[in-house]
């Protein structure tokens, strides 16, 4: 009984750590993707500015 409980607690802790690592990884990946796609997004924003009159909203990156 006690041994089983210990194992479950360990797995829960491990899952929690894994989740934290995963969120960290996804955050860094998102930043890298953003850095990579900045040029593309700027082009998209230029196209959107041509389409709309409210371009001060798009300028703020």
Protein Blocks (a to p, Z undefined) as FASTA:
>chain_A
ZZmmmmmmmmmmmmmmmmmmmmmmmmmmmmmmmmmmmmmmmmmmmmmmmmpmklmlmmpZ
Z
